[in-house]
Amino acid sequence: MKRLLIVDDDYSIRTILEEHFSKNGYEAKSVESATFAIKALKVEKFDLVITDLMMNGMNGIELMEFVKKNDSEIGFLIITAYGTIKTAVEALHKGAFDFITKPFSLSHIESRVNRFFDYENLKAENKILKSRLSYNERFNKLAGKSKAMQQVFQQIDMVARSDAPVFIQGESGTGKELIAEAIHNNSERSDGPFIKVNCSAIPETLFESTLFGHEKGSFTNAIKTCKGFFEEANGGTFLLDEISETPIPMQAKLLRVLQENKITRVGSVKEIPVDVRIIATTNREIKKMIREEKFRSDLFFRLNVFPIKVAPLRHRKEDIPILITHFIEKFREKYHFDKKEVDKEALEALVQNDWVGNVRQLENLVERAIIYSGKNEILTLEHFSIEQDLDHSADNSFDEASMSIAAMEKRLIFNTLKSTNNNRTQAANILDISVRTLRNKIHQYENEDK
């Protein structure tokens, strides 16, 4: 309930106003002077002060100026006589919301009070909208209200203020790259380049030249000198996506760069200083890889200065409706539809799904539903092709028990490739294997079919 403090040295006026507002949805209290008003404001919280302008001792403007020094948000409505309207206008410039002249009707002053609270509600809504806009800009459109995502947002805020290396762990499709980009955008390096490379997509023979660059003639087809990604990222942020796929020999060279902040191009002995903030990601169990000697422990400790773990979507289902709304809006605009929304049955099914492909899988499914829906404003189960995509699908027409492991693997690989429009990097991420491994598997199974 909104609280009003009425200040007037005329007993009849303050009593009438107190009784009227108390009967009409407000909690009202009246006092006879500015001195008593200040005492009341010290021990109680009020939303609006209705005060007479001319009173014995401190006047209404002086009272307002005194109170607003400690509480700038509290509203003031000034009551004035005809002869003092000029002074009342001055009060508006000093922070009063409005003024009302004597004599006045109860309905008239009530309308002014209601207008004040309408205005305050509008300000609050505007503040929320600005906050959301700022939030989207700061966190690069990452969405989520879950405790897990709120923790990620806090970590982004903390680490963005430093140049410390960041190591982001999470399943494929959880948004690790977006988190890295949000860190860059909120850092002092935001005006510098943001360079990203998927380590699993680089052929082992080209790894060193890709990252460090090469001199002309340093190897076959090196027809000119080229900068590597480290030099391209100078002054900014370098994202090493899926760093766990880096060959062991390259891991030692990466460690040296992190320690010395210098690189050497292939075919050269000259050291080139680089000023780069490193962010690394992986979808693997990195500590298991260290135990198996597939990843260097010293490189891990150098990268893991500020670790961020991203929870899979199945562990933060309260984020799913927010993400669906976000993706619907994104693709509605992309495909030029006026309005789209998901119906209750489809929403319930989407929330209950386990989402092995995490946010990326959900985004792809929403985009396809938008396309399938055409002019229909309501997205249904049919538009989402639920029976094909959701993990708890009843589409188990083949007998898995009668299939060999190889046959099941082959089916999974080619179905995933089909769902990603033959995007091998995306398919490898979903399958939780390297692009190199995926390429070898495709070659193996295609040869078997010949």
Buried (B, 14 or more C-beta within 10 A) or exposed (E): EBBBBBBBBEEEBBEBBBEBBBEEEBEBBBBBBBBEBBEBBEEEEBBBBBBBBBBEEBBBBEBBBBBBEEEEEBBBBBBBBEEBEEBBEBBEEEBBBBBBBEEBEEEEBBEBBBEBBEEBEEEEEEEEEEEEEEEEEBBBBBBBEBEBBEBBBEBBBEBBEBBEBBBBBBBBBBBBBBBBBBBBBBBEBEEBBBBBBBBBBBEEEEBBBBBBBBBEEBEEEBEEBBBBBBBBBBEBBBBBBBBBBBBEEBBEBBBBBBEEEEBBBBBBEEEBEBEBBBBBBBBBEBEEBBEEEBBBEEBBEBBBBBBBEBBBBBEBBEBBBBBBBBBBEBBBEEEEBEEBEBEEEBBEBBBEBBBBBBBBBBBBBBBBBBEBBEEEEEBBBEBBBBEEBBEEEEEEEEEEEEEEEEEEBBBEBBEBBEBBEEEBBBBBBBBEBBBBBBBEBBEEBEEEEE
